[in-house]
């Protein structure tokens, strides 16, 4: 697996690259598109933004580098994490309502989720099939009259002063618009527009936080004597068997550091907790698997080698030594979907491949295809290992063999999801940076564009050796100390005025690493993107920079469009 270079700068700017583009700009080779609003990124939020702008009477073009709409919402994230349903309004609420109506379900938007089996009170009610989700996205953009252009890889941004004039795509096509909205997970448009961003987990000292920087959460420290789970796979206190951390020997020859590290481990110094460090959350594929008779086999990669999963074998041996009666949940929490399908999440040893994600944010589109394939090959190999290796308990092997890829999902990719789960990439650095102080309710951002309500959920950054054993560094999964849902301020989705004045950034928005761990849920991104599109239309109508949109008029329109901008006291408590 190719390792990214160890990054040292705390904040990045695309200014140097912008200079290079200005010196030798490629000439468009084909006629360009004209639009009032250009949305870059056909994610769930990209669709929400495009539909909103079109409904407000604007000519809209939606550019997607790939071949599908919906991002993770249609790309395998079928059991959607949402926090509190009462915080979701507008097009996001419309979308999910419409989605589940096809299954004869009605969502109770006025009620909080209830905890089941000791787990967090989130998700579940939004469980859907990926191809159905994608069809709803396709229908919504068609009904709104949005022009959608697939395979639209961004090559260059042309600017005049602080204004984007046009996007130049690979192949030379140009797309001109008055206002642009970056709805990519990676913040690709933002970066090429010369807007400041970061790829660093800020140290706790930078913003006075507690959970940022290098982190070794006590909940995920290696230990033996884990409690036995109940019927839901969770132990008393809510932790699932898919999150078991054991003191595993990391070396090829146990006890001998000179023999080298086992595969699936990241080299490097464990570092000092709370200090700044590079690295983004681990990525994975969220698989939709099937037990139907017509399921497709999960074939291993051509270079499959069971030795790559020696660490998994040691994990299994450790669990058995504790008396665990292991089944497939030890390797993936999985939730039932309609029609004999299951949403597979990740685990201590599941789909996540820590370290392989670090290169992704700055990688070329072609390199990203390779990185996604690295994740796929790892995951296919793991599932094959679990189904066939003699070191795996028979109960797990038999359980794994029940599952295959659904024949009617991701048909152009042989049943494997087309979207890698980009949990975190670039994050904009604007005049407002949302931090733990906002997500934990100690500060309140002004000019709310929507509410965040999820806990602080950070997947591991590294799987590393610390104190002689394997540890997951950067993994956290907690609440927000009972704080209610919090506003996502307007300042977090607009760049600094000195950098760009006709751009919104709604996925790679301005937030610290740990705050982003709460914000990063798909329904929230849909909400912020719709709000950004509303503001974009008003900026065009008033002829002003995005930083100068009249907030009173904007709020009036957002409320009219049924966005939820404030947490009502009568809703009570934490809201998550």
N, C-alpha and C positions, 0 to 999 in steps of 0.2 A: 504494500500500500504506500503510495507516495505521501511523504510527510511535508506539510507546509513549513516554510521557514519560520523561526521563532520571531514574532513581531515585537518591536520595541517602542514604536511611537504610540502616544496616547490618543491623538486625534489626527484624522486624515482629512485632506482636502484634495479635490480634483483639480486644483489650480494649475499644477504643473502639466497635467495631461491636457487641460484646456488650451494652454499655450501651444502645445505641440499640434493640436488640431487646428488652431488658428493659423499656424505657419503653413500647413499643407492640407487645407480642407478638401475632401473628396467632392467632386462635382456630381450633382444628381444626374443619373442616366435615364431616368424615367419621369414621366409627369407625376407631380405630387398631389396629395389630397389636401383639401381645404376644409377646416372645421372651426366652429366657435370654441369647442372644448375637445381636447385630445386626452384620452385616458390611456396610460401605458401600463399594461398588465391586466390580463383577462381573469384575474382572481375573483373570488366572491365579492370583494370590495370594488374591484374594477367594474363588475356588472352593476352593482348598486349605484356607483357614481355615474356610469353611462346612462342608465335608465333614468336617474333623477334629472340629469342635465337635459336629456331628450324630452322628458315630460315638462320641463320648464321652457320648451320651445327652441332649444339650441340645436344646431347641427353638431352631431357628435361622431367621432371616430374612436373606436376601441381597438387598440393594437395589442396583440398577444404573441409573444415569441414562439409559443408552442402551437398545439393543434386543438386545444380544448379550453372551455370556459369553466370557471368555478374554483380553480386552485385546489386546495386541500378539501374544501367542502364537497367537491365532486370527485376528488382524487384519492379517496380511501379513508378520510376522517369521517367515518359514518356515524359514530357515537359522539355527537358534537358536545364539547365542553362549553358551557354558556354562563356559569355563575348563577345569577338570579334572573329568571325570565322577565321580571318586572322592569328590568333596566333596558330591555331591548325593544325598540320601536321602529317606525318607519318601514323602509323597504326590507330590512332584515326580518322584521316580524311578518311582513307580507309574504316574503319568500318561504319561510319555514311553515307558515300557516297553509300556504298553497301546496307545499311539498307533502306534508303529512295528510292533507285532505284526500290525496289520491289513495291513501291506505285506509280511509274512513276514520281517521283520527282527528281529534280537536285538541289543541294545546291550550292549557290554562295559563294565559299570560298574566293574570292578576294574582297568581299564587306562587310562593317560593317552592323550590324543589324540597323534597323530604329525604333525609338520609335513609339508606337501605343497607342493612347488614353491617352497620358501623362505618361505612364509607362516607366520603364527602357528599353533600347534598347538591350534586351537579349532574348534568347530562342525562342520557338515557332516553328521555322523551323525544329526542330529535333523531333517533336511530333510523337511518334510511339507506337505500341502495344507491351506490354511486351513479349508475347510469340514469336513474330517475332524477337525481339531483342535477346532473348535467343538463338533462332535457328541460327542466324548469328554468335554468339559467338561459338556455338557448331561446326558449319561448319568450322570456321577459325582454331580452334585447330585440328580438324580432318585432314584438308587439309595440315596443317603444320607438321603433324606426332607427335603431342604432346601426351604423356601419361598422362591421367587425372585420378585421383583417388579421388572419392567422399567419404564422411563420414570419412575424415582423420583428426581427432581431435589430436592436438599436446599435448603430455604428457610431453616431456622432450627434452632438447637439450644437446647433448654430444659435449664437446669441448676439444681440446688440446691446451693449451695456449690461444691465441686469435683467433684460427680458429675453426669454427664449423665443426665437423666431420660427425655428423649424427643427424637426427631428429628421435625421438622415438614417435610413435603414440599410442593413446589409443588402447589396444589390443596387444601392444608389437612390431608391425612392425617397422623396421628401414628403413630410407631413407638416403642414403649417396650421397653426391655431392661435387663438387669442390667449387661452389659459390652458395649462397642462396639469394633469393629476397623475402622480406616480403611485400606482397601486401594486407594484411588484414587492415580493417578499424581500428582495435584495436591495431595493433602492437604486436600481440601475440608472434610471433617468436622473434622479437626484445627484448621483455621483458624477455623471457626465455633464451635468449642468454647472458644476463647480461649487456645489453646496457642501459645507463642512459636515463631516460625519465621523463616527468612531467605530472601531472594531475591537476596542479594549473593554474588558470588564473593569470599570473604574474601581480604584481602591475605596474603602469605606471613608477615608478621610476627605475625599474630594467633595462629596455632598453631605457628609455627616451621616452616612448610612450604616446599617448593621450587617446586611446580607450580601454585600457586593464584594468584588475582588475574589481572591482565592478563598475557597470555602470547603470545610469538612464538617458537614452537618452531623451532630451527634446521633441523629435518628438513623443515619446510614453508615455508621462506623462498623467495621468488621467485628463480629462477635458470634459466639455459639449460644446455644440455649434459646433460640427463637421460640416464641409461643406457637402452639399448634392452631391452625386456622379453623374457622367455623365453616358452614356450608357455602358462604359467598367467597371463600378464599381469603378472608380478612381475619386478622387476630383482634383480640380485645384492644381497643384504641384506634382501629381502623386501617393499620398498615397491612398491605396485601402480601401474599406469598411471592408475588412477582417482584417484590422489593426486599429480598433477603441478601444481606451483605455478610460474608463469612471471611475469616482470616486465611485467605488462600495463598499458598506459596507461589511466587511469580516467576520462578526460574526454571529453565529447561531441565536442569538437574536439580531437584528439590534441595534447597539449602545452599546452593552454590551460585553466587552472583556472577562468577566468571563464566558460567555456562551460557549466560545471556538470558534475555527476557523471552517469555512465551509470546506467541502471536496474540493479538488483540489487546496488548498493553502499550501504553505510550511511554516513551523514554522521557527523562527530564527530572529536574529538581521538584520536589513536592511544594516548595515555596512556603511563604509565611501567610497564614490566614489574614484576610482583610487587605492584603496588598494588591495593587493593580496587576493585571495579567492579561495576556492575549487569549483568544479562544472564544468560539461561539458554542451554543448548546449542540449536543449530538443530534444528528438527523437520522431518520429512518423512513421506511415505507410503512404506511398503515395499511396492512393487507385486509382485503375483503376475501375471506375464504369460505368455501362451500362444502357441505356434506351431502349435496344432492347427487343422485346417481350419475348425472352427466358431467360431474366435475372434471376438470383437467388436472393431470398429474403435476406436482411441483418438482420439476427436474433440477438436479444439482448443476452448478457451473461446470464447464469442461475441465477446469483445473482443480476440481474438488479434491481436498486432502484432509482426512479426519484429524491430522496433527494440528491443523489450524485451530481446532476446537478443544485442545487439551485443557485449557483453562475451564471450559464448560464441564468437562469430565471431572475435574477436581472439585468444581462447585457441586456437582451431583453427589460425589463421594462424601463431601462435607454435609450436605443435607441428609443423606441417608444415615450418616453417623449420628445425627441428632434425632433420628427416628422419624423423619418426615415421610409421610405416605405421598410421594410425589405424583402429580399429574401435570397436564400441559399448562395449567395456570402458573406453575413455577417459572415458565418461560414466556408467558404472555397472558395478561388479562384479556379475556375475549367476551364480547357482548353480542347477544343475539340480534340479528337483523331479520327482516322478512324473507321468506322463501328459502329457508335452510342455509342462510348466509350468516357470517360472523365477522364482526369488526375486531381485528387483532391489534392490540396495543403492544407496547414494548415492556421490558423487564430488566432486572439486573443483568441477565444475559438474554436479551431479546433482539429486536430489530435495530437498536441503536448501535452505531459504530463510532465511538468517541474518537476525536482527532481527525477523522476523515472529512469532517464538515468545515474545518478551519479555512481551507483553500477556496471553498465555494464562493463566498461573496465577491471576491476580486477576480475570479476565474473567467475565462472566455466562455462563450456559449458552448463551443465544442468541448472544452475541458470539463464543463459541467456535465455534459452527456457522459463523459468517462467516469466522473466522480459518482454520478447516479448509478452507473453500472457497477462500480466497486461496491456500493451499498447493496445493490440487488444480488450480486454474486455472494457476498458475505451472508446475506439473509437466506438465500436459497440453500447455501451450504449448511447453515445452522439447522434449518428445517429438515434437510436430508439426514444430518447427523442425528437429530432427535428421533427420526423415524427408523433408523437402521443400525446405529452403533450399539454394540453389545454392552457397552458401559452405561447405557441409558436404561433405566428401569422399564420393564416390559409394559407396565401400565402407561408410561409416557409414550413409548413407541406405538402402542396400539391406538392411543388417543390421536397422535399425530397423523397416523395413516388414515384416519377418518376424513381428513380434510384435503381439499384440492382447490384449484383456482376456479372461480365461477365462469361458466361458459359464456354468459351474457354480460359480463363486465369487462371493460377495457379491451374491447374486441380487437383494436388495432395494435395491441401489445400483448396478445396471447394470455390475457387474464391478469397480467401484472400491472399495478397502478402506474399511470403515466406521470404522476407528480411525487417528487421527493418531498418529505415533510421538512420544510425550511423553518425551523423553530425560531431562528434568530440569524440576522446577517448584519448588514450595515445599520447603524442607527444615527439619524440626523442629530446634529448639535446646533440648536437654534437659541433664540433669546430665552425661551422657556424650555427647560429640561425637566420633565416629570421624574420624580424620584420616589424613594420609599416614603418620604414625608407626605407626598400626595396620595399614594396608594394605601398608606396606613392612616390617612385622615388627619394628619398633623398640620398639613397645609391644604388649601383649597385653590385649585387653578381657576382663574377667571375665564369667562366666556366659554361655557361648556359646549362641546360639540357632541357629547354623548357620555355614557357612564361605563366605567370598568367595575367589575364586581368579583372577579375570580381571585383565588388565593395567590400566593407567591410560589409559582411552579417552575422550577428550573431543572432541566435535564442535565446530566453530567457533562462536563467539559472534557475531562480526561479520565482514563482508567490507568492509574499510576501506582508505583510502589512507594509506600510510606510506612516507616517503622517495620520494614521487612515483609509487609503483606500487601495484597492488592486493595486499593481503595478507589472509590468513585469521587473524584474532586469536582466541586461545583454543583453537586446535586442538592437541591432543596425542594421541599414540598410542604408548605405550611399555609396557614391562613394569613390574616392581616390584623391580628390582635383584636378581632371583633369589630373592626372599623366598618362603617357602612360603605356601599358603593360610592365611588368618587368621580368627579368630573374630569374629563380629558379636555384640557383647555385649548382654545383656538391657536395659541402660540406654539403648541407642540406639533402642529401640522403645516405650519408655514416656515420657510427658511428665513434667515436673517435678511433684512431688506437690502443690505449691501451686497448680497450674493445672488439673489434671484427674486423677482417681483411678480412673476406670473406662474408660479408653481405651487402645488400642494403635494404633501408627502404623507400618506395616510397609513401605510404599513410600516415602513422604516422610519417611523416618526421619532420625535425628539424625546428620548427617555433614557434613563440610566439602565444598565443591564438588569438589575434586580427589579426595577419598576416595570420594565418591559416584560418580565416573566409573568406579571399579572395581567398586563394589557393585551398580550399577544393572542387572544382568542378570536376565532373567525367571525362570530357575530359582532364583536366590538369593531373589527376592521370594516365590516359592512356598514356599521353605523358611522364611523369617522369618515368613510369614503363618500357616503351620501351627503353628509354635512359639508364636506369639502366641495362637492359638485354644486351644491346649493350656493355656497359662497362664491364659487367660480362664476356662476351665472350672474350673480349680483355685482361682482367686480367688473364683468364685461358691460353690464347695463349702465353702471355708474362711471365707467371709464377710469377706474382707480386701480392701484396696485393691490395685490391680495392682502398686504399688511394693513391696508386702510379701508377695508370693507366695513360698512356701518354695522356694528354689532347688534344694535337694537332691531334693525330691519332683518338682519340675518336670523336672530332669535325668533322673531315673529313668523318667518317662513318655516323654520325648523319645527316649531310648535304646530303650525298648520299642517305640516306633513307628518305629524305624530311621532317625532323623535322624542325620546325621554331624556331630558337634560338635567333633571334634579331628582335626588332621592327624597321621597316624601317621609316626613317624620312618622306619619301614621303607619307606614309600612314596618317601622320598628327596626330593632337590632342590626345585625351585621349584613343581612341581605345576601349571604352566601353560605 
